Amino acid sequence: MSQPSDHPELKNAMNQSEPERIQLYRFLKAKWAITSIETRELRVGRLAELNDPFEFVPGITGLRDDAPKDYIRDQLWKTQADLNSTLGLLSFAASFREPTLWSHYAESHKGIALGFDILRNSKVLDPVSYPDPPIRPTFHPGNPDESALMEFVKKTITTKALGWKPECEWREFVSFVCSDCRCENGNYFVPLTDNARELAEVILGCRCSLDENYVEQALKQSGFENVRVHRAKPSIDTFEIEC
């Protein structure tokens, strides 16, 4: 299987000399993708729902050997719970070609990938890093550096273990306090398309039961006139998805 850095979408996203618009993909179950199109909204992900228990949790070093590690661990993970009420995120991938993304996030290839054209510099949009060796961002409680605190926080929330690297993830952070989210039944929603994020294509999984004509009609009824609809297909000679 090709490395994530070989994907043309990721090369485009990481190349600073390219135009400031990048192509990113959001993988969803088919029913939620169609709901997003019909309502013209994206549901914001909650931190407590993320499938990696290390999300938004800093590492800590410099403790005594007899430090109560279970208590410290509970306090560190409490950071995630505290942030859950004020901060959410939209997760995107830099490529639609990785089959594990379809398996994990698009209902085992029965779902849909929404492709967005995003103006990079107008969003709270950050690429996730996957350090090798996979060391978590850590701090030493006896040597706080206030001037680097915000940089450390940002690094913590945009760093994941090396095993997640095939996701090639980018994150748009959404503040429930400062943004114009719509709230309903404990969920938060933001516009599917705005001045910086434009829906450009819809890719149906290779096992998706929806017909392309149905999706095209749903797009037109919701005011999306120039959005391309594709069907994903397994490559005939690699472990990649094509369309």
C-alpha positions as CSV (number, residue, x, y, z in Angstrom):
1,M,0.0,0.0,0.0
2,S,1.3,3.4,-0.8
3,Q,2.3,5.7,2.0
4,P,-0.1,8.6,3.0
5,S,2.5,11.1,1.7
6,D,2.2,9.6,-1.7
7,H,-1.4,10.6,-2.1
8,P,-1.8,13.6,-4.5
9,E,-4.4,15.1,-2.2
10,L,-2.1,15.1,0.8
11,K,0.8,16.5,-1.2
12,N,-1.5,19.4,-2.3
13,A,-2.6,20.0,1.3
14,M,0.9,20.1,2.6
15,N,2.5,22.1,-0.1
16,Q,2.8,25.7,1.1
17,S,3.4,27.0,-2.4
18,E,0.0,25.8,-3.6
19,P,-3.0,28.1,-3.6
20,E,-4.6,28.6,-0.1
21,R,-7.5,26.3,-0.9
22,I,-7.2,22.6,0.0
23,Q,-9.3,19.6,-0.7
24,L,-10.4,17.7,2.4
25,Y,-12.9,14.8,3.0
26,R,-15.3,14.0,5.7
27,F,-16.4,10.4,6.0
28,L,-20.0,9.7,7.3
29,K,-22.6,7.0,7.4
30,A,-24.9,7.4,4.3
31,K,-27.9,8.6,6.3
32,W,-25.9,11.3,8.1
33,A,-24.3,12.5,4.9
34,I,-27.7,12.8,3.2
35,T,-29.1,14.6,6.3
36,S,-26.1,17.0,6.1
37,I,-26.9,17.8,2.5
38,E,-30.7,18.2,3.2
39,T,-30.2,20.4,6.2
40,R,-27.1,22.1,4.8
41,E,-25.4,21.5,8.2
42,L,-22.5,19.5,9.6
43,R,-22.8,18.0,13.1
44,V,-19.8,19.1,15.3
45,G,-17.9,16.2,16.9
46,R,-17.8,16.2,20.7
47,L,-14.5,15.4,22.5
48,A,-16.2,12.8,24.7
49,E,-17.2,10.8,21.5
50,L,-13.7,10.6,20.0
51,N,-12.4,7.0,19.6
52,D,-8.9,7.7,20.9
53,P,-8.7,7.9,24.7
54,F,-5.5,10.1,24.4
55,E,-7.3,12.9,22.7
56,F,-6.8,16.3,24.3
57,V,-4.9,14.7,27.2
58,P,-1.4,16.0,27.8
59,G,1.5,13.8,29.1
60,I,3.3,14.6,32.3
61,T,6.8,13.9,33.4
62,G,9.1,14.5,36.3
63,L,7.0,12.9,38.9
64,R,8.3,11.1,42.0
65,D,8.3,7.4,41.9
66,D,5.7,7.3,44.7
67,A,3.4,9.8,43.0
68,P,-0.3,8.6,43.0
69,K,-0.4,7.9,39.3
70,D,-4.1,6.8,39.2
71,Y,-5.1,10.1,40.7
72,I,-2.9,12.0,38.3
73,R,-4.2,10.1,35.4
74,D,-7.8,10.9,36.4
75,Q,-7.0,14.6,36.7
76,L,-5.4,14.6,33.2
77,W,-8.3,12.9,31.6
78,K,-10.6,15.4,33.4
79,T,-9.2,18.0,31.1
80,Q,-10.9,16.3,28.2
81,A,-14.2,16.2,30.1
82,D,-14.0,19.8,31.0
83,L,-13.3,20.9,27.4
84,N,-16.2,18.8,26.1
85,S,-18.8,21.4,27.0
86,T,-17.0,24.3,25.3
87,L,-15.1,22.9,22.3
88,G,-15.8,20.6,19.4
89,L,-14.2,19.8,16.1
90,L,-14.8,18.8,12.5
91,S,-12.4,16.0,11.4
92,F,-11.3,15.8,7.7
93,A,-8.9,13.6,5.9
94,A,-6.6,14.7,3.2
95,S,-7.4,11.8,0.9
96,F,-10.4,9.5,0.1
97,R,-8.1,6.8,-1.1
98,E,-7.3,5.1,2.2
99,P,-9.6,2.0,2.6
100,T,-9.4,1.9,6.4
101,L,-11.1,5.4,6.6
102,W,-14.1,4.0,4.7
103,S,-14.1,1.0,6.9
104,H,-13.9,2.9,10.2
105,Y,-15.9,6.1,9.5
106,A,-18.1,5.3,6.5
107,E,-20.0,2.2,7.6
108,S,-17.6,-0.3,6.1
109,H,-17.7,1.3,2.6
110,K,-21.5,1.6,2.7
111,G,-21.2,5.3,3.6
112,I,-20.3,8.5,1.9
113,A,-17.3,10.9,1.8
114,L,-18.1,14.6,1.4
115,G,-15.3,16.5,-0.4
116,F,-14.8,20.1,0.6
117,D,-12.8,22.9,-1.0
118,I,-11.6,24.9,2.0
119,L,-9.9,28.3,2.2
120,R,-7.1,27.3,4.6
121,N,-6.2,30.6,6.2
122,S,-9.7,31.7,7.1
123,K,-10.4,28.7,9.4
124,V,-9.2,27.4,12.7
125,L,-7.8,24.5,10.6
126,D,-4.8,22.5,11.6
127,P,-3.1,19.3,10.4
128,V,-2.6,16.6,12.9
129,S,1.0,15.4,13.4
130,Y,2.0,11.8,14.0
131,P,5.5,11.9,15.7
132,D,8.0,9.0,15.2
133,P,9.0,7.9,17.8
134,P,5.4,8.3,19.1
135,I,6.0,10.5,22.1
136,R,3.1,12.5,23.5
137,P,3.4,16.2,24.2
138,T,4.4,16.4,27.9
139,F,5.0,19.0,30.5
140,H,7.0,19.1,33.7
141,P,4.8,20.4,36.6
142,G,7.9,21.9,38.4
143,N,9.0,23.9,35.4
144,P,5.9,25.7,33.9
145,D,6.6,27.9,30.9
146,E,3.7,30.3,30.6
147,S,5.0,31.9,27.4
148,A,4.8,28.5,25.6
149,L,1.5,27.4,27.2
150,M,-0.7,28.1,24.2
151,E,1.7,26.4,21.8
152,F,1.8,23.4,24.1
153,V,-2.0,23.2,24.2
154,K,-2.2,23.4,20.4
155,K,0.4,20.7,20.1
156,T,-1.5,18.5,22.5
157,I,-4.8,18.7,20.6
158,T,-3.2,18.2,17.2
159,T,-0.9,15.3,18.0
160,K,-1.8,11.6,17.7
161,A,-0.1,8.3,17.9
162,L,1.8,7.1,14.9
163,G,-0.7,4.3,14.3
164,W,-3.3,7.0,13.2
165,K,-1.1,8.4,10.5
166,P,-3.0,6.8,7.5
167,E,-5.9,9.1,8.4
168,C,-3.9,12.2,7.3
169,E,-6.3,14.2,9.5
170,W,-7.0,17.9,9.5
171,R,-9.1,19.5,12.2
172,E,-11.4,22.5,12.3
173,F,-12.0,23.5,15.9
174,V,-15.4,24.9,16.9
175,S,-15.9,27.0,20.1
176,F,-19.4,26.5,21.4
177,V,-19.0,29.8,23.3
178,C,-17.7,32.0,20.5
179,S,-19.2,30.6,17.3
180,D,-22.7,30.7,15.9
181,C,-23.4,27.0,16.3
182,R,-27.0,25.8,16.2
183,C,-27.9,23.7,19.2
184,E,-30.5,20.9,19.2
185,N,-30.9,18.0,21.6
186,G,-27.5,18.3,23.0
187,N,-25.8,18.5,19.6
188,Y,-24.1,21.4,17.8
189,F,-24.3,22.2,14.1
190,V,-22.4,24.5,11.7
191,P,-23.2,25.4,8.1
192,L,-22.2,22.7,5.6
193,T,-21.0,25.5,3.3
194,D,-19.8,29.0,4.3
195,N,-17.5,31.6,3.0
196,A,-14.5,29.4,3.5
197,R,-15.8,25.8,3.3
198,E,-17.5,24.8,0.1
199,L,-18.9,21.4,-0.7
200,A,-17.3,20.3,-4.0
201,E,-18.0,16.6,-4.4
202,V,-19.8,13.6,-2.9
203,I,-18.2,10.2,-3.1
204,L,-20.4,7.2,-2.6
205,G,-18.7,4.2,-1.0
206,C,-18.3,1.1,-3.2
207,R,-20.9,-0.7,-1.1
208,C,-23.3,2.3,-0.7
209,S,-26.8,1.3,-1.6
210,L,-27.8,4.8,-2.7
211,D,-28.1,5.6,-6.4
212,E,-26.0,8.5,-7.8
213,N,-29.2,10.0,-9.4
214,Y,-30.8,10.1,-5.9
215,V,-27.9,12.0,-4.4
216,E,-27.7,14.4,-7.3
217,Q,-31.4,15.2,-6.8
218,A,-30.9,15.7,-3.1
219,L,-28.1,18.1,-3.8
220,K,-30.1,20.1,-6.3
221,Q,-33.1,20.3,-3.9
222,S,-30.8,21.7,-1.3
223,G,-29.3,24.3,-3.6
224,F,-26.0,22.6,-4.5
225,E,-25.9,22.9,-8.3
226,N,-22.3,22.2,-9.1
227,V,-21.3,19.4,-6.8
228,R,-19.8,16.3,-8.4
229,V,-21.1,12.9,-7.5
230,H,-18.8,9.8,-7.8
231,R,-18.8,6.2,-7.0
232,A,-15.8,4.8,-5.1
233,K,-14.1,1.8,-6.6
234,P,-11.4,-0.5,-5.3
235,S,-8.2,-0.3,-7.4
236,I,-7.5,-3.3,-9.6
237,D,-3.8,-3.4,-8.6
238,T,-3.3,-1.6,-5.3
239,F,-4.9,-1.4,-1.9
240,E,-6.4,2.0,-2.7
241,I,-9.8,3.4,-3.4
242,E,-10.4,5.2,-6.7
243,C,-13.3,7.0,-8.2
